[in-house]
Amino acid sequence: MKLAEVLVEANVAAKIKDPKMIKQISIAMRHDGTLPKSAIARLGPKPNEQDVLNLWSTILDKALSNTKYGNISQDGKFDEWLTRLYVNGQSDYEDIDGEGGDALGAWKALSIRGKLAPAHQDFNKFSSLRQIQNIIQNKAYRDELRRIQDAEVIEKHKREKQEVAIVNDERFLAVVPFNYGSCYTFNNSHGFNASFCTGSSSGLQWFNRYADDGPIVSIFDKANADDVNGKWQMHAPTNQLNNGNQQTRGDREFAQRFPGLMQKIIDGLRQHAQEINQGSQGIVKGGYDMDKAIKDIMDRFPASVASGKEPDQPQQGAVNETYRKR
């Protein structure tokens, strides 16, 4: 995105009242060889104060609002400090826009979580962006920042996930995901860190690959959250029923571990058939055919379906005709 195309509220401009500072910013911009030519052209030969301040505000907001650690522009904590570096020639546009935002975002992420050493906590002691970059490259900080980044990604996918819970009791949670965000959250949030391809870093393509053929069911055993067998994923169209590390455990082991659970899942699919059909219409035309989805499970995983039932207990009927795939 070109700098000239970024339209933001000039929140920094409102804070700078000193005419001398405005003139210093203008001079720094004239000598900044890294500024986009379009930005210089916008200033013109005799820029007025408001044009200079608006451009500077745009530079800072662009650098600070989209870092690896989120938007750090709102509280204005870094505005005066960065302005001082810029007018003193210690940082140019490339420093601030290219690496500065992420460095400051990393420092703030560590600071608000109480992860900084006391010597690094006082921001006013820093004299350059380079100094902050050197500090956050400390191995202990790198490891912590990696965990923070992972948590930020999980939170993003949590916000974006689309799914329907078909079982949610004291022991089990089972959901039908409608997007990659749901699968990623299932893999990486609560309990065991699963390795299902549909929730991996490249999982979007795999979600699209499997979801097109029929519903995925993500299954969580709350009583064994941190165990490899605490998470399972089922995709009946491709005959997959795997535990958290993608071992093909299959029908018989699932039946032995969780007697009666598959019938709960089928009952949940029936009860939420209309909701699942509607939610999946962005995946396949007309949404999932829920009669077929349930039949696939019963055909592929008979031991799990039969587990926990009396020998003469009949199978329940199909879903209402209204919810068939259109």
TORKOL-787148 format. One line per field, with one value per residue (C-alpha): x, y negated, z; residue number from 1; residue in one letter. Coordinates in pm, whole numbers, plus 32768, in hexadecimal, padded with zeros to 4 digits. Example, Ala and Ser with C-alpha at 12.3 -4.5 7.8 and 13.67 -1.06 7.14 Angstrom:
x c(84CE/8557)
y c(81C2/806A)
z c(830C/82CA)
num c(1/2)
residuo c(A/S)
***
This chain:
x c(8000/808A/80B0/7FD8/7EBB/7EB5/7DA5/7DAC/7D3B/7E52/7E64/7FD6/7FA5/7EBC/7FCC/80E2/80B6/821C/8265/83D7/838F/82B0/83C7/84BF/83D7/83B6/8532/8562/846A/8523/8664/85C7/862F/8557/840B/8335/834D/81D3/81DA/82DC/820E/80DC/8194/81E4/82F6/8265/819C/80BC/80CC/7F94/8017/815C/80AD/7FB0/80C4/8187/804C/800F/8172/8154/7FF5/8052/8187/80DF/7F7F/7FD6/80F9/8131/80AC/7F75/7F1E/8001/7FA3/7E75/7F19/801B/8131/8237/81D5/82B1/83D8/83CE/83A2/84D9/85A1/852A/857A/86CE/8723/873E/8628/8595/844C/84D2/8547/83F8/8313/83E3/8459/8403/8297/82E2/8401/832B/8208/82EB/8366/8201/8188/8299/8268/80F2/8120/8232/8334/8444/8572/8564/867E/85AC/845E/849B/8454/84E5/8641/8647/86FE/86BF/85F1/872C/8756/85F7/862E/876D/86BD/8595/8682/86EB/869B/85B8/84F2/84E5/844B/834B/82F8/82C0/81C3/811B/8105/8071/7F6E/7F19/7EE0/7E02/7D35/7D0C/7C88/7BA7/7B06/7AD6/7A70/7923/7899/7770/778F/76D6/7742/77A2/777C/7855/7936/7936/7930/78F4/78D4/789F/798E/7928/7A78/7BEF/7BE0/7B17/7C0E/7D3C/7CA0/7C51/7DB8/7E67/7D93/7D15/7DCA/7EB0/7F53/7EC8/7F62/7E2D/7E86/7D3E/7DB4/7F25/7FCF/7F83/7E32/7D53/7D95/7D58/7C18/7B98/7C06/7B4B/7A22/79B5/7971/78A3/78A4/79D9/7996/7A91/7A75/7B08/7B16/7B10/7B73/7CB8/7D04/7E80/7E90/7ECC/7D7E/7CCE/7C96/7C0A/7B9F/7AA7/7A64/7982/7990/7B04/7AE5/7BBF/7B9B/7CE9/7D70/7E38/7F82/7EDE/7F09/7DFB/7D57/7C0D/7AB9/7B00/7BE5/7AF4/79DC/7AA9/7B19/79CD/78A6/7766/7810/77DE/7669/766D/7720/761C/7503/75A8/75C4/7451/73F2/74C4/7488/73E8/74F4/760B/7566/754D/76AB/7747/76A5/77DF/78A4/77CB/76A5/7563/761C/7665/756F/7541/749D/75CE/76BD/761F/760F/7782/77D5/76FA/778F/78FC/7902/780D/78C5/78BC/774F/76F2/77C3/770A/75BE/74E4/74F1/7384/7387/7310/73BC/730E/7277/7306/72F6/71C4/719F/71A4/731A/7387/7484/73D4)
y c(8000/7EA9/7DA9/7CB4/7DAF/7DD2/7CF8/7CDE/7BEC/7AF5/7B42/7AEE/79A1/7928/7956/7891/771B/769B/75E8/7636/77AB/7799/76EF/77F9/790E/7862/7840/79AE/7A19/7951/7A08/7B60/7C26/7D4D/7C92/7CF6/7BF7/7BDF/7B65/7A59/79EB/79C7/78CE/77E8/76E0/761A/7706/7673/76E8/77BF/787F/78CB/793C/7A10/7AC4/7B02/7B81/7C6E/7CF4/7D3E/7DCF/7EB3/7F32/7F65/7FDA/8121/81C4/8336/82F5/8231/80C1/7FF8/7EA0/7E53/7DD9/7D00/7D82/7D87/7C50/7B4A/7C39/7C95/7B29/7ACC/7BE2/7B72/7A00/7A53/7B2E/7C6D/7D1D/7CF0/7D5B/7EB4/7EF3/7E91/7F2E/8061/80E6/7FE6/8045/81B4/8163/8079/816F/8280/81A2/8141/82AA/830F/81DD/81FD/836B/8321/83E8/82DD/82C7/818E/80EC/8107/809B/7F22/7EB9/7D5C/7DEF/7E65/7D82/7E34/7F38/8005/801D/80A9/819D/821D/8250/8315/83FB/848C/8601/85FB/84DE/858A/86C1/85F6/8526/8664/86D6/8581/8585/86E2/866E/8540/8622/870A/85E1/8567/86B9/86CE/8587/8600/8769/87E7/892C/89DC/8A9D/8BE7/8C74/8BA1/8C49/8C76/8D6F/8D28/8C11/8C63/8B59/8B4A/8A3F/895D/88B6/88D7/87F6/88FE/8A13/893E/88E5/8A53/8ABC/89B2/8925/89FA/8B36/8C0B/8B57/8C30/8C62/8C82/8BF9/8B37/8A5E/8A3E/8902/8973/89FE/8922/89F4/8B34/8AB4/8A5C/8BB0/8C7A/8B9A/8BA2/8D19/8D07/8C8D/8CA3/8CE8/8C70/8D2F/8CC3/8D9A/8C9C/8DA1/8DED/8C97/8CB4/8E18/8E71/8F2A/8DF8/8D76/8E2D/8DC6/8E86/8E6E/8F8A/8F4C/8FA0/90A5/8FE3/8FF3/8F86/8F19/8DE0/8E42/8EC3/9031/90F4/9188/91CC/9252/9368/929D/9177/9267/92F6/91A5/90F0/91E0/912F/8FEE/902C/904E/8F01/8E69/8EF7/8E77/8D22/8D22/8D6C/8C61/8B58/8BD0/8A8F/89B4/8A8A/8A88/890E/88DA/89B6/890D/883F/8984/8A52/89E7/8A20/8A7C/8BD4/8CEE/8D54/8EA4/8F03/8E7A/8F4F/9083/905C/9063/9192/924D/91F6/9212/9326/938F/922D/9202/934A/930C/92C4/9341/9464/957E/9552/93D4/9361/9258/9107/908D/8F99/8E21/8D63/8D4E/8BD1/8BD6/8CA4/8C09/8B2F)
z c(8000/7FA1/80B2/7FED/7FF4/816E/8202/837B/8482/84CB/863D/8655/85A7/86B8/87BE/8716/874C/874B/85FE/8628/863E/850C/844B/84BE/8446/82F4/82D2/8337/822C/8123/8178/81A4/8072/80D9/80CB/7FA0/7E89/7E85/7FEE/7F9D/7E71/7F4D/8028/7F04/7EFD/8022/80FC/8206/836D/8356/8226/82DA/8416/8358/829C/83DC/8485/8362/837A/84ED/84DE/83BD/8473/85C5/8571/84C8/857D/85BB/8719/86BF/86B2/8799/8716/87F1/8931/8880/8961/884E/8786/8830/884B/86DA/8674/873A/8692/853D/855A/85F2/84C8/8598/84D8/837E/82E2/8287/83ED/847F/837E/8331/8480/8588/85B5/85F0/86DF/87AD/879D/8825/8940/899F/898F/8A84/8B5F/8B9A/8BF4/8CF0/8C2B/8C13/8CF2/8DD2/8D0A/8BCC/8C5B/8C5D/8AF7/8B25/8B49/89DF/88F1/87A5/86F0/86C2/883A/8860/8742/87E5/8932/88AB/87EF/893F/8934/8A65/89CC/8878/8911/89CF/889C/87D5/88D9/88D3/8759/8760/885D/8784/8657/8724/87A0/863A/85CB/86FD/8696/8531/856D/84EC/8573/8610/8757/8737/8889/89B5/8B07/8C3C/8B8B/8A15/8916/87A9/869B/8525/849C/837D/834C/8381/84B6/856F/8518/8573/86C3/8707/86BB/8784/889D/89BC/8A22/894C/8826/870F/85B7/84D9/8383/8371/8495/843E/83C4/8260/82C5/81EE/80B9/817D/8219/80BF/803E/8145/8193/8027/8049/8187/82EF/83C9/853B/8640/8789/88D8/8A12/8B2D/8C2E/8B76/8AE5/8ADE/8A5A/88EE/88FA/8983/8825/86F8/859F/84CB/8358/82F1/8176/817A/828E/8383/84FD/8591/86E0/872A/868B/854C/859C/84EB/861F/8573/85C6/86C1/87A3/87A4/8804/8922/89A7/8982/898D/892E/88B9/8745/877C/8834/8708/8619/86F6/86FA/857F/8569/8664/85B7/8453/83D7/8476/83E2/828C/8291/831D/8211/80E9/80BB/809F/7FB3/7EDF/7FA1/80E0/816B/812E/8299/824D/8182/828A/839A/82BB/826B/83E0/8420/82F6/833E/84B9/851D/865A/86E5/8686/8732/886A/89AC/8921/8983/8880/881E/881C/86C4/85F3/85EE/84AC/83B1/83D2/8361/81EA/8202/824D/8122/803A/7F3E)
num c(1/2/3/4/5/6/7/8/9/10/11/12/13/14/15/16/17/18/19/20/21/22/23/24/25/26/27/28/29/30/31/32/33/34/35/36/37/38/39/40/41/42/43/44/45/46/47/48/49/50/51/52/53/54/55/56/57/58/59/60/61/62/63/64/65/66/67/68/69/70/71/72/73/74/75/76/77/78/79/80/81/82/83/84/85/86/87/88/89/90/91/92/93/94/95/96/97/98/99/100/101/102/103/104/105/106/107/108/109/110/111/112/113/114/115/116/117/118/119/120/121/122/123/124/125/126/127/128/129/130/131/132/133/134/135/136/137/138/139/140/141/142/143/144/145/146/147/148/149/150/151/152/153/154/155/156/157/158/159/160/161/162/163/164/165/166/167/168/169/170/171/172/173/174/175/176/177/178/179/180/181/182/183/184/185/186/187/188/189/190/191/192/193/194/195/196/197/198/199/200/201/202/203/204/205/206/207/208/209/210/211/212/213/214/215/216/217/218/219/220/221/222/223/224/225/226/227/228/229/230/231/232/233/234/235/236/237/238/239/240/241/242/243/244/245/246/247/248/249/250/251/252/253/254/255/256/257/258/259/260/261/262/263/264/265/266/267/268/269/270/271/272/273/274/275/276/277/278/279/280/281/282/283/284/285/286/287/288/289/290/291/292/293/294/295/296/297/298/299/300/301/302/303/304/305/306/307/308/309/310/311/312/313/314/315/316/317/318/319/320/321/322/323/324/325/326)
residuo c(M/K/L/A/E/V/L/V/E/A/N/V/A/A/K/I/K/D/P/K/M/I/K/Q/I/S/I/A/M/R/H/D/G/T/L/P/K/S/A/I/A/R/L/G/P/K/P/N/E/Q/D/V/L/N/L/W/S/T/I/L/D/K/A/L/S/N/T/K/Y/G/N/I/S/Q/D/G/K/F/D/E/W/L/T/R/L/Y/V/N/G/Q/S/D/Y/E/D/I/D/G/E/G/G/D/A/L/G/A/W/K/A/L/S/I/R/G/K/L/A/P/A/H/Q/D/F/N/K/F/S/S/L/R/Q/I/Q/N/I/I/Q/N/K/A/Y/R/D/E/L/R/R/I/Q/D/A/E/V/I/E/K/H/K/R/E/K/Q/E/V/A/I/V/N/D/E/R/F/L/A/V/V/P/F/N/Y/G/S/C/Y/T/F/N/N/S/H/G/F/N/A/S/F/C/T/G/S/S/S/G/L/Q/W/F/N/R/Y/A/D/D/G/P/I/V/S/I/F/D/K/A/N/A/D/D/V/N/G/K/W/Q/M/H/A/P/T/N/Q/L/N/N/G/N/Q/Q/T/R/G/D/R/E/F/A/Q/R/F/P/G/L/M/Q/K/I/I/D/G/L/R/Q/H/A/Q/E/I/N/Q/G/S/Q/G/I/V/K/G/G/Y/D/M/D/K/A/I/K/D/I/M/D/R/F/P/A/S/V/A/S/G/K/E/P/D/Q/P/Q/Q/G/A/V/N/E/T/Y/R/K/R)
***
